[in-house]
Structures are given as C-alpha cells and as structure tokens.
Amino acid sequence: MTRSIRIYQPGFYEPHHLVLLDEAAAHHVAVVLRLKVGAKLTLFDGQQHEYQALIKQIHKKQVWVQIVHQQWMTRESPYQLHLWQSLAKNERMEWLIQKAVELGVMSITPVLTEHYAQKMDKTRLDKKCQQWRAIVVSACEQCGRTIIPEVKPVITFKALLADAPKGLNIALLPQAKTSLLDLPRHYDSTHVLIGPEGGFSQVEQLSLHEAGFLAVQLGPRILRTETAAIAALSVLQAQYGDLTVSHL
C-alpha cells in the first residue's frame, strides 16, 4: 500500500476549486516527487482541514490542482506538550525537531544555555529558525498532522525563566529524585526543558529551582540531549497522551 502524498497549502478550499500551489509546494510536487497530471494528493491547511485533490496542470514552475473532497481532520494529542530545547549542533537539532513533531509537540522553543559553546549572531539564528520551520512542515506532511507546531525564536535561558508560563514546567536533571511517571495528573499541558550537551551549569540548576521548575530524571544513564528529548516526549505521550503502548 502506497503512502498518501500530503502537501501543506495554507488557505480554505471547497470541492471543485482550482488551486495554484505555492512555489515551495509546486517544486516538491513537480520536481522532487515528479508527479504527473492526474496524480492524487492530499492538501492540508494547518487549521485541521484536509483536501483530497487531483493534479490538473503542470506548467514550468506552476502546479494547479482541483479539490475533490474536503474534511475536518485532527490527529492531535489531547495532552499538549511544549518543548524548550537547549540548542544542539546542526544535524542533531534538525533530527530532534523532526521527531518531536512526530511525537505531537505543540511548540518548540530553542534555548541558549551557558554550556552551548558555538557562537551565532542574530542573522544566523534567524536563518536557522527558518530551516527548522521548514523541517516542521515536512514532518507534518509525513506523519499526518493537520496543525503546524510553532517554532519560536531562540531565547536565552534567563529570558526563558522570566517568561515561563504558570503550570507544569519540568526540567530534565540526571540527579533529580522524581520520575516522569510521578508527575501530577491534573495538568492537560506540560512545558519540558531539555539541557545541552554537558548539562545545565550549577547556576542554571539553582535558577530552575528558584523559578519553580520540577526536576525530573529518566533513569541512571546520561543521555545525549536529543535522546533525552525524544525519550521524555515519548514517555509523556504514552503516560498522558495518545501514544499507544501495547501490553505484552
């Protein structure tokens, strides 16, 4: 069975509408996937609508599709997870963001911490955020999500603590006594802070405690930052969200 081709296309459409795909979507359809006139695909608008469509015309860099069917669709978890992720190096950060989207996060905020050694100016950070947002869209196309998670601008650790919302804010710390499975159950959303390679500094750990963050641990082994993020999100979605775990 072939996987349905899903394309992100903002806007609201109705059956029989002819839609001109935006430049990025048209390039993906005609150049990357090499689809032809008559091929079927699914559009989604990021607002929980999906549209079954047929390619009607391909001309140079333009692709026209006709809407066949429209439906409201959601595959979002009832448990809202927000990821505060300390910056990781290049491919690790990209891989982490892709997998976090597949696991259902609602937002991703990159965080500059004391132990992040690589220096980047604002222009480079803004370019990175654009790349990460493109990865988020691609991950949603692949995994079937109908809402596009937000990638927020890079924030400093100090600013994060100052702006942290009320509610359940947790930070992964290897020396913590509390397990993820011990979290209070009366929250329907959680903000998860993952530390950098090398961990949080002593000053940052003290600041987290003073800011009311709940320190939690994943077990006796020290995980890479990208491994820790995916492990934590998986456990939380299995325990409180919609990640199905079979009982053997």
Buried (B, 14 or more C-beta within 10 A) or exposed (E): EEEEBBBBBEEEBEEEBEBEBBEEBBBBBBEEEEBEEEBBBBBBBBEBBBBBBBBEEBEEEEBBBBBEEBEEBEBBBEBBBBBBBBBBBEEBBBBBBBBBBBBBBBBBBBBBBBBBEEEBEEEEBEEBBEBBBEBBBBBBBEBBBBBBBEBBEBBEBEEBBEEBEEEBBBBBBBEBEEEBEEBEEEEEBBBBBBBBBEBBBEEBBEBBEEEEBBBBBBEEEEBEBBBBBBBBBBBBBBBBBEBEEEEE
